[in-house]
Amino acid sequence: MNSNLSKKTIKKGFLPYLFLFVIMLGVFYAVNVFNRDIHEFTYNEFISKIDNGKVKELNLVARGSGYVYEVTGSLKGYDKNESFEALLPLSEEVIKRIVDASDEQDFKLNVSPDPESSSLLLIVVNVLPIVLLVAVAFWFFNKQLAGNKSSMDFGKSRARLNPDNNKVTFKDVAGLKEEKEEVKELIDFLKNPKRFQKLGARIPKGVLLFGPPGTGKTLLAKAVAGEANVPFYFISGSDFVELFVGVGASRVRDMFQQAKRNAPCLIFIDEIDAVGRQRGTGLGGGHDEREQTLNQLLTEMDGFGANEGIIIIAATNRPDVLDPALLRPGRFDRQVTVNLPDVSGREEILGVHAKNKILADGVTLKNLAKRTPGFSGADLENLLNEAALLAVRRNKDEITMSEVDEATDRVLMGPAKVSHKYSENDRKLVAYHEAGHAVIGLKLRNASDVQKVTIIPRGSAGGYNMMVPSEEKLCSTKTDLLEEITGLLGGRTAEEITFGEITTGAHNDFEKATKIARSMVTEYGMSDLGPLQFEQQAGSVFLGRDYNKSQHFSNEVANEIDMEMRKIIDDCHKKATEIIKKNKELLKLIAESLLEYETLTKEQIDYLVKNGKMPVEEDNLESMSITELRKMAKEKGIKNSDKMNKAELIKELDV
């Protein structure tokens, strides 16, 4: 391999010099050609020059095809680049006259045969250009085929066979207990189909996996094939759709032909909504290529027999846009919802991804699972990977809780803007705003637990408050939603009470609170308007269902909806104001602690509420206040420490 690379390197290094040499040769030739001064003589003029003895050198070439002699040469007194040429009749008299003149005047005479009389030259001049042209065309055609091997097989299937060394089993799939139970029948059928045939049972031909992104749909499909130990063909829905109408349908036919030759086997189609979207939803007509592909897929799924041993598993995030014909019995007649994992599922997933990572003693997967509600399997894998990268960046031998906390913040909000400078007044506003959220969370009975409060800016936020539910619920009560709105309004309420002024920092809180209040009134029936649903998600598939809401109410009812929303928000704001006013000292304590430490964890907040002061942890820079860090920096002679934030001070002191 190294010798081949060195040869390629030598060739690449030699080609520029060869190209330069050819250019220089061409320039040299052009200069010589254009600088030559050639005189054309008639027969009489040439004879006159010979008779007068002015010829210095003469070249004679016989042109048999034209019955003439071609004469070139130079005269006495000519410059180096000066010459003459003439055409003479092909006769013995002319030759005798030239030869006699050469003997008398003793000038140099060169006689050359006719080049056109050479067979080899004739072949080179007439045949070689054609051969070269054909060779270049053939080379170019082969190169195009090598660059795009699929250019001549439009109708061939793009399905790829999963290699045996990439086999996945149920041991690699964590947190999907019910989903694995749903697909175990498929494994039994692929292993022993006669067992089902004996009782006349019909195994589902297609299984549709749907759920949020990153929840493990593709991994589950691979595990089914791995457990059954059968060939696993995988393809994306977009691989069927092509520019030319009919290509996708041809690929579907070819895919099923390959599957039948290797049955029993499993076909996995990822993102099937790319080809299985509902027909007839385009403006002014449909999408002919996609619809023909879908029609062929529907025919093939309902066409092969129940005993052929081919099972299709498809995955999508948008089952609502699929064509109804795909979901009828005989096609994708089993649908499995792959939801976000619960706390026990998250713990199992973290255990799988933590196998090759060195975790410190203080990092427990159970606690980490409790702090990450709403995380998918992909999010959890990314969380541990980010923590590992941070540990390497900090030159640590193991992943500590500090890296896990920072990685969680990165996944949720983005990297911390440690270089961002803002005034002390802005810091104070952010501190009291976040402290207001924390106080509401601590004092409301059904509110979420406060896990972390920080005033370090991340993303578009100047700070944020991480709150997770005390326990995961299947559905939310009216009290839960009202207390969630009250918590969202806690930041703005703290600003009003402390400074008598309001800022733009609560715009995201208002957006969430308004959305919850409107849903309570128009969708959940949690208002004085009664158990009625005034809005629902609907609309054209082509235009996007998430962008349209069908409204079933009059203008008068719309006004009542607005009034009910305002009432909910006002009641929650009054409740937040009461809580903040009753707990002014706690608000001040948390805010002042945030100004000193910039970040407070759940344990620190609990200790602060109980004892009225921060816990003392020695030899830990991250637990020290910014005042203590600046004092240490001055003692070590670090310049401009008064202008540094906590993260910058810790970095300087670690050095």
C-alpha positions as CSV (number, residue, x, y, z in Angstrom):
1,M,0.0,0.0,0.0
2,N,2.8,2.4,0.9
3,S,4.6,1.7,-2.4
4,N,1.4,2.4,-4.4
5,L,1.0,5.6,-2.5
6,S,4.6,6.6,-3.2
7,K,4.2,5.9,-6.9
8,K,1.0,8.0,-7.0
9,T,2.9,10.8,-5.1
10,I,5.8,10.6,-7.6
11,K,3.4,10.8,-10.5
12,K,1.6,13.7,-9.0
13,G,4.9,15.5,-8.4
14,F,6.2,14.8,-11.9
15,L,3.2,15.8,-13.9
16,P,3.4,19.6,-13.2
17,Y,7.1,19.6,-14.4
18,L,6.2,17.6,-17.5
19,F,3.3,20.1,-18.3
20,L,5.7,23.0,-17.8
21,F,8.3,21.4,-20.1
22,V,5.7,20.9,-22.9
23,I,4.6,24.5,-22.6
24,M,8.2,25.8,-22.8
25,L,8.8,23.6,-25.8
26,G,5.7,24.9,-27.5
27,V,6.8,28.5,-26.8
28,F,10.3,27.8,-28.1
29,Y,8.9,26.3,-31.3
30,A,6.4,29.2,-31.8
31,V,9.2,31.8,-31.3
32,N,11.4,30.0,-33.9
33,V,8.6,29.7,-36.4
34,F,7.4,33.3,-36.1
35,N,11.0,34.7,-36.2
36,R,11.8,32.9,-39.5
37,D,11.9,35.0,-42.7
38,I,11.0,32.8,-45.7
39,H,11.2,34.1,-49.3
40,E,9.1,32.3,-51.9
41,F,10.7,32.1,-55.4
42,T,9.3,31.2,-58.7
43,Y,11.0,28.7,-61.0
44,N,12.6,31.5,-63.1
45,E,13.8,33.4,-59.9
46,F,15.3,30.2,-58.5
47,I,17.1,29.4,-61.8
48,S,18.4,33.0,-61.9
49,K,19.9,32.6,-58.3
50,I,21.6,29.4,-59.3
51,D,23.0,30.8,-62.5
52,N,24.4,33.9,-60.6
53,G,26.1,31.7,-58.0
54,K,24.2,33.1,-55.0
55,V,23.0,29.8,-53.5
56,K,24.7,28.9,-50.2
57,E,22.7,25.7,-49.2
58,L,20.0,23.7,-51.0
59,N,17.6,21.0,-49.8
60,L,15.8,19.0,-52.4
61,V,12.7,16.8,-51.7
62,A,10.8,14.9,-54.4
63,R,7.0,15.2,-54.1
64,G,5.8,12.2,-56.1
65,S,2.1,12.8,-55.5
66,G,2.3,16.3,-56.9
67,Y,4.9,15.7,-59.7
68,V,7.1,18.5,-58.3
69,Y,10.3,19.1,-56.4
70,E,10.2,21.1,-53.2
71,V,13.3,23.2,-52.8
72,T,14.4,25.0,-49.7
73,G,17.6,26.6,-48.7
74,S,19.5,29.9,-48.1
75,L,21.4,32.4,-50.2
76,K,24.7,34.0,-49.6
77,G,24.2,37.1,-47.4
78,Y,21.1,35.6,-45.7
79,D,20.8,35.9,-41.9
80,K,20.5,32.9,-39.6
81,N,16.7,32.8,-39.6
82,E,16.3,33.8,-43.3
83,S,15.6,31.2,-46.0
84,F,13.8,30.6,-49.3
85,E,11.6,28.0,-50.8
86,A,10.4,27.1,-54.3
87,L,8.5,24.4,-56.3
88,L,10.2,23.0,-59.4
89,P,8.8,20.7,-62.1
90,L,9.6,17.0,-61.8
91,S,12.1,16.5,-64.7
92,E,15.6,15.2,-65.4
93,E,16.6,18.5,-66.9
94,V,16.0,20.4,-63.6
95,I,17.9,17.8,-61.6
96,K,20.8,17.9,-64.0
97,R,20.9,21.7,-63.8
98,I,20.9,21.7,-60.0
99,V,23.6,19.0,-59.7
100,D,25.9,20.7,-62.3
101,A,25.5,24.0,-60.4
102,S,26.4,22.3,-57.2
103,D,29.6,20.9,-58.7
104,E,30.6,24.2,-60.2
105,Q,29.7,26.5,-57.3
106,D,30.4,24.0,-54.5
107,F,27.3,24.8,-52.4
108,K,25.8,22.3,-50.0
109,L,23.1,20.0,-51.6
110,N,20.9,17.7,-49.5
111,V,18.5,15.3,-51.3
112,S,15.7,13.7,-49.2
113,P,13.1,11.0,-50.2
114,D,9.4,11.8,-50.4
115,P,8.1,11.4,-46.7
116,E,4.6,10.5,-48.1
117,S,6.1,7.4,-49.7
118,S,6.7,5.9,-46.2
119,S,4.0,3.4,-45.2
120,L,4.8,3.8,-41.5
121,L,4.5,7.6,-41.7
122,L,1.2,7.2,-43.7
123,I,-0.2,5.0,-40.8
124,V,1.1,7.4,-38.2
125,V,-0.4,10.5,-39.8
126,N,-3.7,9.0,-40.9
127,V,-4.6,6.2,-38.5
128,L,-2.9,7.2,-35.2
129,P,-5.1,10.3,-34.6
130,I,-8.3,8.1,-34.9
131,V,-6.9,5.5,-32.5
132,L,-5.9,8.1,-30.0
133,L,-9.4,9.7,-30.2
134,V,-11.1,6.4,-29.6
135,A,-8.7,5.6,-26.7
136,V,-9.4,8.9,-25.0
137,A,-13.1,8.5,-25.4
138,F,-13.0,5.0,-24.0
139,W,-10.8,6.1,-21.0
140,F,-13.2,9.0,-20.3
141,F,-16.2,6.7,-20.4
142,N,-14.7,4.1,-18.1
143,K,-13.7,6.9,-15.6
144,Q,-17.3,8.2,-15.6
145,L,-18.5,4.7,-14.8
146,A,-15.9,4.3,-12.1
147,G,-17.0,7.6,-10.5
148,N,-20.7,6.6,-10.6
149,K,-21.0,2.8,-10.6
150,S,-24.8,3.1,-10.4
151,S,-25.2,5.3,-13.5
152,M,-26.2,2.3,-15.6
153,D,-28.4,0.5,-13.1
154,F,-31.1,3.1,-12.3
155,G,-33.7,0.4,-11.6
156,K,-31.5,-1.7,-9.2
157,S,-32.4,-1.7,-5.5
158,R,-30.3,0.5,-3.2
159,A,-30.9,-1.8,-0.2
160,R,-27.7,-2.8,1.5
161,L,-27.0,-6.0,3.4
162,N,-25.9,-5.5,7.0
163,P,-22.5,-7.3,7.5
164,D,-22.3,-10.1,10.1
165,N,-19.6,-8.3,12.0
166,N,-22.1,-5.4,12.7
167,K,-24.7,-7.6,14.3
168,V,-26.9,-6.1,17.0
169,T,-28.9,-8.1,19.6
170,F,-31.4,-7.3,22.3
171,K,-28.5,-6.9,24.8
172,D,-27.5,-3.8,23.0
173,V,-31.0,-2.3,23.2
174,A,-31.9,-0.8,26.6
175,G,-35.0,0.8,27.9
176,L,-37.5,-0.7,25.4
177,K,-39.0,-3.6,27.3
178,E,-42.5,-3.4,25.9
179,E,-41.3,-2.7,22.4
180,K,-39.0,-5.7,22.5
181,E,-41.9,-7.9,23.6
182,E,-44.0,-6.7,20.6
183,V,-41.4,-7.8,18.1
184,K,-40.4,-11.1,19.7
185,E,-43.0,-12.9,17.6
186,L,-41.2,-11.8,14.5
187,I,-38.1,-13.4,15.7
188,D,-39.9,-16.7,16.5
189,F,-41.5,-16.7,13.0
190,L,-38.1,-16.0,11.2
191,K,-36.5,-18.8,13.2
192,N,-39.3,-21.4,13.0
193,P,-42.0,-20.4,10.5
194,K,-43.5,-24.0,10.5
195,R,-44.7,-23.6,14.0
196,F,-47.0,-20.7,13.0
197,Q,-48.0,-22.4,9.7
198,K,-49.2,-25.5,11.6
199,L,-52.0,-23.5,13.3
200,G,-52.8,-21.3,10.4
201,A,-51.5,-18.2,12.1
202,R,-50.6,-15.2,9.9
203,I,-47.6,-13.3,11.2
204,P,-47.6,-9.5,10.5
205,K,-46.0,-8.8,7.2
206,G,-45.0,-5.3,8.2
207,V,-44.2,-3.6,11.4
208,L,-44.2,0.2,11.7
209,L,-42.1,1.8,14.4
210,F,-42.9,5.4,15.1
211,G,-41.9,7.9,17.8
212,P,-39.6,10.9,18.5
213,P,-36.1,11.0,16.9
214,G,-33.3,9.2,18.7
215,T,-35.5,6.7,20.6
216,G,-33.9,3.6,19.1
217,K,-36.2,2.6,16.2
218,T,-33.3,1.7,13.8
219,L,-31.4,-0.1,16.6
220,L,-34.5,-2.2,17.5
221,A,-34.9,-3.3,13.9
222,K,-31.3,-4.3,13.7
223,A,-31.7,-6.3,17.0
224,V,-34.7,-8.2,15.5
225,A,-32.5,-9.4,12.6
226,G,-29.6,-10.1,14.9
227,E,-31.7,-12.2,17.3
228,A,-33.2,-14.1,14.4
229,N,-29.8,-14.5,12.7
230,V,-31.3,-13.7,9.3
231,P,-30.1,-11.4,6.5
232,F,-30.9,-7.7,7.2
233,Y,-31.5,-5.4,4.3
234,F,-31.7,-1.7,5.2
235,I,-32.6,1.2,2.9
236,S,-33.9,4.8,3.3
237,G,-37.2,5.9,1.9
238,S,-35.4,8.6,-0.1
239,D,-33.4,6.0,-1.9
240,F,-36.5,5.0,-3.9
241,V,-37.4,8.4,-5.2
242,E,-35.6,9.5,-8.4
243,L,-35.8,12.2,-11.0
244,F,-37.2,9.8,-13.6
245,V,-40.7,8.4,-13.2
246,G,-40.8,4.6,-12.8
247,V,-37.3,4.2,-11.4
248,G,-38.5,4.0,-7.8
249,A,-41.1,1.3,-8.6
250,S,-38.4,-0.7,-10.4
251,R,-36.2,-0.5,-7.3
252,V,-39.0,-1.7,-5.2
253,R,-39.5,-4.8,-7.5
254,D,-35.8,-5.5,-7.5
255,M,-35.6,-5.2,-3.7
256,F,-38.3,-7.8,-3.2
257,Q,-36.7,-10.1,-5.7
258,Q,-33.5,-10.0,-3.8
259,A,-35.3,-10.6,-0.5
260,K,-37.2,-13.6,-1.9
261,R,-33.9,-15.2,-3.0
262,N,-32.5,-14.8,0.5
263,A,-35.7,-15.6,2.5
264,P,-36.2,-15.8,5.4
265,C,-35.0,-12.2,5.8
266,L,-35.9,-8.8,7.1
267,I,-36.1,-5.5,5.2
268,F,-35.8,-2.3,7.1
269,I,-37.0,1.0,5.5
270,D,-36.0,4.0,7.4
271,E,-37.9,7.3,7.1
272,I,-40.7,5.7,5.1
273,D,-42.6,8.9,5.1
274,A,-40.3,10.1,2.3
275,V,-42.0,7.6,-0.1
276,G,-45.2,6.6,1.8
277,R,-46.7,10.1,2.2
278,Q,-50.4,10.4,1.6
279,R,-51.3,10.4,-2.2
280,G,-53.1,13.3,-3.8
281,T,-51.9,16.0,-1.4
282,G,-49.9,18.2,-3.9
283,L,-51.1,21.5,-5.1
284,G,-52.5,21.0,-8.6
285,G,-51.9,17.3,-8.7
286,G,-49.6,14.6,-7.2
287,H,-46.0,13.6,-7.3
288,D,-46.0,10.9,-10.0
289,E,-42.6,9.3,-9.2
290,R,-43.3,9.0,-5.4
291,E,-46.9,7.8,-5.9
292,Q,-45.9,5.2,-8.5
293,T,-43.2,4.0,-6.0
294,L,-45.8,3.8,-3.2
295,N,-48.2,1.9,-5.4
296,Q,-45.6,-0.6,-6.2
297,L,-44.7,-1.0,-2.5
298,L,-48.3,-1.5,-1.7
299,T,-48.7,-4.2,-4.4
300,E,-45.5,-6.0,-3.4
301,M,-46.4,-6.1,0.3
302,D,-49.9,-7.5,-0.3
303,G,-48.6,-9.7,-3.1
304,F,-46.1,-12.1,-1.6
305,G,-47.4,-15.1,0.3
306,A,-47.6,-15.4,4.1
307,N,-45.1,-18.2,4.2
308,E,-42.3,-16.6,2.1
309,G,-40.5,-15.4,5.3
310,I,-40.1,-11.8,4.4
311,I,-40.9,-9.2,7.1
312,I,-40.7,-5.5,6.6
313,I,-39.9,-3.1,9.4
314,A,-40.3,0.6,8.7
315,A,-39.6,3.6,10.9
316,T,-40.9,7.2,10.8
317,N,-41.3,10.3,13.0
318,R,-44.5,11.3,11.3
319,P,-47.1,8.5,11.1
320,D,-49.8,11.1,10.7
321,V,-48.7,11.9,7.1
322,L,-48.6,8.3,5.9
323,D,-51.1,7.0,3.3
324,P,-54.0,5.0,4.9
325,A,-53.4,2.1,2.5
326,L,-50.0,1.5,4.1
327,L,-51.5,1.0,7.5
328,R,-54.3,-1.4,6.6
329,P,-54.2,-5.2,7.6
330,G,-52.0,-7.2,5.3
331,R,-49.4,-4.4,5.1
332,F,-48.1,-2.5,8.1
333,D,-50.7,-4.2,10.3
334,R,-48.7,-3.9,13.5
335,Q,-47.7,-0.5,14.8
336,V,-45.3,-0.1,17.7
337,T,-44.8,3.3,19.4
338,V,-41.2,3.8,20.5
339,N,-41.5,6.6,23.1
340,L,-39.0,8.5,25.1
341,P,-37.6,6.4,27.9
342,D,-38.8,6.7,31.5
343,V,-36.4,7.0,34.5
344,S,-35.6,3.3,34.6
345,G,-35.1,3.1,30.9
346,R,-32.8,6.1,31.0
347,E,-30.7,4.3,33.6
348,E,-30.4,1.2,31.5
349,I,-29.4,3.3,28.4
350,L,-26.8,5.2,30.4
351,G,-25.4,1.8,31.6
352,V,-25.0,0.7,28.0
353,H,-23.2,3.9,26.9
354,A,-21.1,4.1,30.1
355,K,-19.4,0.6,29.6
356,N,-16.3,2.0,27.9
357,K,-16.1,5.2,30.1
358,I,-14.3,5.7,33.4
359,L,-16.8,7.4,35.8
360,A,-15.8,8.8,39.2
361,D,-17.3,7.5,42.4
362,G,-19.5,10.5,42.8
363,V,-21.3,9.9,39.4
364,T,-24.3,7.5,39.8
365,L,-26.3,6.6,36.8
366,K,-29.5,6.5,38.8
367,N,-29.2,10.1,39.9
368,L,-28.2,11.1,36.4
369,A,-31.3,9.4,35.0
370,K,-33.5,11.3,37.4
371,R,-32.0,14.6,36.2
372,T,-32.6,14.0,32.5
373,P,-36.4,13.7,31.9
374,G,-37.3,14.1,28.2
375,F,-33.9,12.9,27.0
376,S,-33.9,10.3,24.2
377,G,-31.4,7.5,23.9
378,A,-29.4,9.5,21.4
379,D,-29.4,12.5,23.8
380,L,-28.1,10.3,26.7
381,E,-25.3,8.9,24.5
382,N,-24.4,12.4,23.4
383,L,-24.4,13.6,27.1
384,L,-21.9,11.0,28.2
385,N,-19.7,11.6,25.1
386,E,-19.7,15.4,25.8
387,A,-18.7,14.6,29.4
388,A,-15.9,12.4,28.3
389,L,-14.6,15.1,25.9
390,L,-14.7,17.6,28.7
391,A,-12.7,15.3,31.0
392,V,-10.1,14.8,28.3
393,R,-9.9,18.6,27.7
394,R,-9.4,19.2,31.4
395,N,-6.6,16.5,31.6
396,K,-8.6,14.3,34.0
397,D,-8.3,10.5,34.4
398,E,-12.0,10.0,35.0
399,I,-15.4,11.7,34.4
400,T,-16.6,13.6,37.4
401,M,-19.9,15.1,38.2
402,S,-18.6,18.5,37.2
403,E,-18.1,17.3,33.6
404,V,-21.6,15.6,33.6
405,D,-23.2,18.9,34.8
406,E,-21.4,20.9,32.2
407,A,-22.3,18.3,29.5
408,T,-26.0,18.4,30.5
409,D,-26.0,22.2,30.2
410,R,-24.3,22.0,26.8
411,V,-26.9,19.5,25.5
412,L,-29.8,21.7,26.8
413,M,-28.6,25.2,26.3
414,G,-25.3,25.2,24.4
415,P,-21.7,26.0,25.6
416,A,-21.2,28.6,28.3
417,K,-20.2,32.1,27.1
418,V,-17.4,32.6,29.7
419,S,-15.9,35.4,27.6
420,H,-19.2,37.3,27.6
421,K,-18.8,40.5,29.6
422,Y,-21.9,42.2,31.1
423,S,-22.2,44.8,33.8
424,E,-22.8,44.2,37.5
425,N,-26.3,45.6,37.2
426,D,-27.1,43.1,34.5
427,R,-25.7,40.3,36.7
428,K,-27.9,41.4,39.5
429,L,-31.0,41.5,37.3
430,V,-30.3,38.0,36.0
431,A,-29.6,36.7,39.6
432,Y,-32.8,38.0,41.0
433,H,-34.8,36.8,37.9
434,E,-33.4,33.2,38.3
435,A,-33.8,33.3,42.1
436,G,-37.5,34.2,41.5
437,H,-38.0,31.0,39.5
438,A,-36.2,29.0,42.2
439,V,-38.3,30.4,45.1
440,I,-41.5,29.5,43.3
441,G,-40.2,26.0,42.6
442,L,-39.3,25.6,46.2
443,K,-42.5,26.8,47.7
444,L,-45.2,25.3,45.4
445,R,-46.2,21.8,46.5
446,N,-46.7,20.4,43.0
447,A,-43.9,22.3,41.4
448,S,-40.9,20.7,39.8
449,D,-37.7,20.2,41.8
450,V,-35.0,22.8,41.4
451,Q,-31.9,21.0,40.2
452,K,-29.6,23.8,39.3
453,V,-29.6,27.6,39.0
454,T,-27.0,29.6,37.1
455,I,-26.4,33.1,35.9
456,I,-23.7,32.0,33.4
457,P,-25.1,32.9,29.9
458,R,-25.7,30.1,27.5
459,G,-27.2,30.3,24.1
460,S,-29.6,33.3,24.0
461,A,-30.3,33.1,27.8
462,G,-28.5,35.2,30.4
463,G,-29.0,32.4,32.9
464,Y,-31.4,29.5,33.4
465,N,-33.1,27.4,36.1
466,M,-33.1,23.6,35.6
467,M,-36.3,22.2,37.1
468,V,-37.4,18.5,36.7
469,P,-40.6,16.9,37.9
470,S,-40.5,15.3,41.3
471,E,-42.1,12.2,39.6
472,E,-42.8,11.4,36.0
473,K,-46.5,11.5,35.2
474,L,-48.5,10.1,32.3
475,C,-50.8,13.2,32.2
476,S,-50.8,16.6,33.9
477,T,-53.6,17.9,36.2
478,K,-55.0,21.5,36.1
479,T,-53.1,22.3,39.3
480,D,-49.8,21.0,37.7
481,L,-50.3,23.3,34.7
482,L,-51.3,26.3,36.8
483,E,-48.2,25.9,39.0
484,E,-46.0,25.5,36.0
485,I,-47.3,28.9,34.7
486,T,-46.8,30.4,38.1
487,G,-43.2,29.2,38.1
488,L,-42.6,30.6,34.6
489,L,-43.8,34.0,35.9
490,G,-41.6,33.9,39.0
491,G,-38.7,35.6,37.2
492,R,-40.7,38.7,36.0
493,T,-42.4,38.9,39.4
494,A,-39.0,39.0,41.2
495,E,-37.9,41.8,39.0
496,E,-41.0,43.9,39.7
497,I,-40.8,43.5,43.4
498,T,-37.0,44.0,43.8
499,F,-36.3,46.7,41.3
500,G,-39.8,48.2,40.5
501,E,-38.8,47.7,36.8
502,I,-39.3,45.0,34.2
503,T,-36.9,43.7,31.5
504,T,-37.0,41.7,28.3
505,G,-35.5,38.7,30.0
506,A,-38.8,36.9,30.5
507,H,-39.9,36.8,26.9
508,N,-39.3,33.0,26.6
509,D,-41.1,32.5,29.9
510,F,-44.2,34.4,28.5
511,E,-44.1,32.3,25.3
512,K,-44.3,29.0,27.3
513,A,-46.9,30.3,29.7
514,T,-49.1,31.7,27.0
515,K,-48.9,28.4,25.1
516,I,-49.9,26.4,28.2
517,A,-52.8,28.8,29.0
518,R,-54.2,28.6,25.5
519,S,-54.0,24.9,25.4
520,M,-55.8,24.7,28.7
521,V,-58.7,26.8,27.3
522,T,-58.9,25.6,23.7
523,E,-57.8,21.9,23.9
524,Y,-58.0,20.6,27.4
525,G,-61.3,22.1,28.6
526,M,-59.7,23.5,31.8
527,S,-61.6,26.8,31.9
528,D,-65.0,28.3,32.6
529,L,-65.9,27.7,29.0
530,G,-66.4,24.0,29.8
531,P,-65.1,20.7,28.4
532,L,-65.0,21.9,24.8
533,Q,-62.2,21.6,22.3
534,F,-62.1,24.7,20.2
535,E,-58.8,24.1,18.3
536,Q,-57.1,20.9,17.0
537,Q,-54.2,20.1,14.9
538,A,-55.2,19.7,11.3
539,G,-54.6,20.9,7.8
540,S,-53.1,19.9,4.5
541,V,-50.3,17.3,4.5
542,F,-48.6,19.2,1.7
543,L,-48.6,22.5,3.6
544,G,-47.7,20.9,6.9
545,R,-50.1,19.9,9.5
546,D,-48.2,21.6,12.3
547,Y,-48.7,25.0,10.7
548,N,-52.5,24.9,10.5
549,K,-55.1,24.7,13.2
550,S,-58.8,24.3,12.5
551,Q,-60.9,26.6,14.6
552,H,-64.5,25.7,15.5
553,F,-65.8,28.9,17.2
554,S,-67.3,32.3,16.5
555,N,-65.8,35.7,17.0
556,E,-67.7,36.0,20.3
557,V,-66.2,32.8,21.6
558,A,-62.7,34.0,20.4
559,N,-63.1,37.0,22.7
560,E,-64.1,34.7,25.6
561,I,-61.0,32.5,25.0
562,D,-58.8,35.6,25.2
563,M,-60.5,36.6,28.5
564,E,-60.1,33.1,30.0
565,M,-56.4,33.1,29.0
566,R,-55.9,36.5,30.6
567,K,-57.7,35.3,33.7
568,I,-55.4,32.2,34.0
569,I,-52.2,34.3,33.5
570,D,-53.4,37.1,36.0
571,D,-54.3,34.6,38.7
572,C,-50.9,32.9,38.3
573,H,-49.1,36.2,38.4
574,K,-51.0,37.2,41.6
575,K,-50.0,33.9,43.2
576,A,-46.4,34.4,42.2
577,T,-46.4,37.9,43.7
578,E,-47.7,36.6,47.0
579,I,-45.1,33.9,47.2
580,I,-42.2,36.2,46.3
581,K,-43.3,38.9,48.9
582,K,-43.6,36.3,51.6
583,N,-40.1,34.9,50.9
584,K,-38.2,38.1,50.2
585,E,-35.3,37.0,52.5
586,L,-35.0,33.6,50.7
587,L,-35.1,35.5,47.3
588,K,-32.3,37.8,48.5
589,L,-30.3,34.9,49.9
590,I,-30.4,32.8,46.7
591,A,-29.7,35.9,44.5
592,E,-26.7,37.0,46.6
593,S,-25.4,33.5,46.5
594,L,-25.7,33.4,42.7
595,L,-23.8,36.6,42.5
596,E,-21.0,35.1,44.5
597,Y,-21.0,31.5,43.2
598,E,-22.7,32.0,39.7
599,T,-24.0,28.4,39.8
600,L,-26.0,26.6,42.6
601,T,-26.8,22.9,42.5
602,K,-29.7,21.2,44.2
603,E,-27.7,20.1,47.2
604,Q,-26.3,23.7,47.7
605,I,-29.8,25.1,47.4
606,D,-31.3,22.7,49.9
607,Y,-28.4,23.5,52.4
608,L,-28.9,27.2,51.7
609,V,-32.6,27.1,52.5
610,K,-32.0,25.0,55.6
611,N,-29.0,26.8,57.1
612,G,-29.1,30.2,55.6
613,K,-25.5,29.9,54.2
614,M,-23.5,28.0,51.7
615,P,-21.8,24.7,52.6
616,V,-18.1,24.9,53.2
617,E,-16.0,22.7,50.8
618,E,-12.3,23.1,51.0
619,D,-9.8,22.5,48.2
620,N,-12.5,22.8,45.6
621,L,-12.3,25.9,43.4
622,E,-15.7,25.4,41.8
623,S,-17.5,25.5,45.2
624,M,-15.7,28.7,46.3
625,S,-17.3,32.1,45.8
626,I,-16.1,34.6,43.2
627,T,-14.9,36.9,46.0
628,E,-12.7,34.1,47.5
629,L,-11.3,33.2,44.1
630,R,-10.4,36.8,43.3
631,K,-8.7,37.0,46.7
632,M,-6.6,33.9,45.9
633,A,-5.8,35.3,42.4
634,K,-4.5,38.5,44.0
635,E,-2.3,36.6,46.4
636,K,-0.8,34.6,43.4
637,G,-0.2,37.9,41.5
638,I,-2.7,37.2,38.7
639,K,-3.4,40.5,36.9
640,N,-6.8,41.8,36.0
641,S,-8.5,39.3,38.4
642,D,-11.2,41.9,39.3
643,K,-12.4,41.8,35.7
644,M,-12.6,38.0,35.4
645,N,-15.6,35.9,35.9
646,K,-15.6,32.7,37.9
647,A,-14.8,30.3,35.0
648,E,-11.8,32.4,34.0
649,L,-10.5,32.7,37.6
650,I,-10.7,28.9,38.0
651,K,-8.8,28.4,34.8
652,E,-6.0,30.8,35.9
653,L,-5.8,29.3,39.4
654,D,-5.7,25.7,38.0
655,V,-2.6,26.7,36.0
